[in-house]
Amino acid sequence: MKCKSASGLLCDRRRPLKLKRKFYRTTIRPAMLYGTECWAVKHQHVHKMGVAEMRMLRRMCGHTRNDKIGNEDIRGKVGVAKIEGKMRENRLRWFGHVQRRLTDALVRRCDYRTEVQGRRGRGRPRKTLEETLRKDLEYLDLTDDMTQNRAQWRSRIHIADLT
């Protein structure tokens, strides 16, 4: 779903911000984050997602870049967490799900450690999902074996919204 197709609701000044926030959290953000649990995310991807998110949030609040209002102020007003954190949460939630499965489960056999066969081209090696997950685990100070306790895992990886 494109933001512009929902702009009637998001940009309408007569609609309360609480309704816009709920619409953003339930419709826009899940559409943006669809499939991110399987991406080997580059900095460029995170940046583009963040820019798109901030454009939508500014439009929701009725502000433009010329108003010189900072991203954190806009984010605090709307009450949503950074999309980068939500992307990390999605990846780690999927990682925990896969790790808790039996070793002979299909999803476990096709997991993130699968290597692509063939000759690699010149230049820097492609970023893998395994590398992305390793950095995510390192960032939150987690280990692979913590995934077995589902309640603890979910509480450790959860990124709360600001409201």
C-alpha positions in Angstrom: 0.0 0.0 0.0 1.4 3.4 -0.9 1.3 6.2 1.5 -0.3 8.5 -1.0 -3.3 6.2 -1.4 -3.9 6.5 2.3 -3.1 10.2 2.4 -6.8 11.1 2.6 -6.8 9.8 6.1 -3.2 10.6 7.1 -3.2 14.2 5.8 -6.7 15.2 6.9 -6.3 17.8 9.7 -9.7 17.1 11.0 -8.8 13.5 12.0 -7.2 13.1 15.4 -3.6 12.1 15.6 -4.5 9.1 17.7 -6.5 7.7 14.8 -3.7 8.4 12.3 -1.2 6.7 14.7 -3.3 3.6 14.9 -3.7 3.5 11.1 0.0 3.9 10.7 0.9 1.1 13.1 -1.7 -1.4 11.8 -1.6 -0.7 8.1 1.3 1.3 6.8 4.2 0.0 8.9 3.4 -3.7 8.5 3.2 -3.1 4.7 6.6 -1.5 4.8 8.1 -4.2 7.0 6.7 -7.1 5.0 9.5 -9.6 4.4 12.2 -7.7 6.2 12.9 -10.7 8.5 14.6 -12.4 5.6 16.6 -9.5 4.2 20.3 -9.2 4.5 19.9 -5.5 5.2 22.5 -2.9 4.0 22.8 0.5 5.5 21.4 1.9 2.3 18.1 -0.1 2.8 17.8 1.1 6.4 18.3 4.7 5.4 15.7 4.5 2.6 13.2 2.9 4.9 13.8 5.6 7.5 13.5 8.4 5.0 10.2 7.0 3.7 8.9 6.6 7.3 9.8 10.1 8.3 8.1 11.6 5.1 4.9 9.8 6.2 5.1 10.8 9.8 5.7 14.5 8.8 2.8 14.4 6.5 0.6 12.9 9.3 1.6 15.8 11.6 1.1 18.4 8.9 4.7 19.5 9.0 7.3 19.9 6.2 11.1 19.9 6.2 11.0 23.7 6.0 9.4 23.8 9.5 12.8 22.7 10.9 11.3 20.2 13.3 13.6 17.3 14.2 12.9 13.7 13.5 12.9 12.7 17.2 10.3 15.5 17.9 8.0 14.2 15.1 8.5 10.6 16.2 7.7 11.6 19.8 4.6 13.5 18.8 3.3 10.5 16.8 4.6 8.0 19.3 6.3 5.4 17.1 9.7 3.8 17.4 12.4 3.9 14.6 11.7 1.6 11.7 15.3 0.3 12.0 14.5 -1.1 15.4 11.3 -2.7 14.2 13.2 -4.3 11.3 15.7 -5.8 13.8 12.9 -7.0 16.0 11.2 -8.8 13.0 14.5 -10.4 12.0 15.2 -11.6 15.5 11.6 -12.8 16.1 11.9 -15.0 12.9 15.4 -16.2 13.9 14.0 -17.3 17.3 11.1 -19.1 15.6 13.5 -21.0 13.4 15.9 -21.8 16.2 13.1 -23.3 18.3 12.0 -25.7 15.6 13.3 -29.2 15.4 16.5 -29.7 13.5 14.8 -31.8 10.8 12.0 -29.3 10.2 11.9 -27.9 6.7 12.4 -24.3 7.8 15.4 -25.3 9.8 17.0 -27.1 6.8 16.6 -24.0 4.6 17.8 -21.6 7.3 19.9 -18.5 7.1 23.2 -20.4 6.8 22.4 -21.7 3.3 25.1 -20.7 0.8 24.5 -19.9 -2.8 26.5 -22.1 -5.2 28.4 -20.8 -8.1 31.2 -18.3 -8.8 31.1 -15.0 -7.0 31.7 -11.8 -9.0 34.4 -9.2 -8.4 34.4 -6.8 -5.5 33.1 -7.0 -1.9 31.3 -10.1 -1.0 27.5 -9.7 -0.6 26.2 -9.2 2.8 24.5 -12.4 4.1 21.5 -12.8 6.4 23.8 -14.7 8.8 26.0 -11.7 9.0 23.1 -9.3 9.6 21.7 -11.6 12.3 25.1 -11.9 14.0 25.3 -8.1 14.2 21.7 -7.9 15.5 22.5 -10.4 18.2 25.7 -8.6 19.1 23.9 -5.2 19.2 21.4 -6.5 21.7 23.9 -8.7 23.6 22.1 -11.9 22.9 23.2 -15.5 22.1 21.7 -18.3 20.0 20.8 -20.4 23.0 18.6 -17.7 24.5 16.0 -18.5 21.8 14.8 -21.6 23.6 13.0 -19.6 26.3 10.4 -17.9 24.2 9.0 -15.4 26.8 12.5 -14.2 27.7 13.5 -13.9 24.0 10.4 -11.9 23.1 11.0 -9.5 26.0 14.7 -9.0 25.1 14.1 -8.3 21.4 10.9 -6.2 21.7 11.2 -2.5 20.6 8.4 -0.6 22.3 6.7 2.3 20.6 7.0 5.7 22.4 3.4 5.8 23.7 
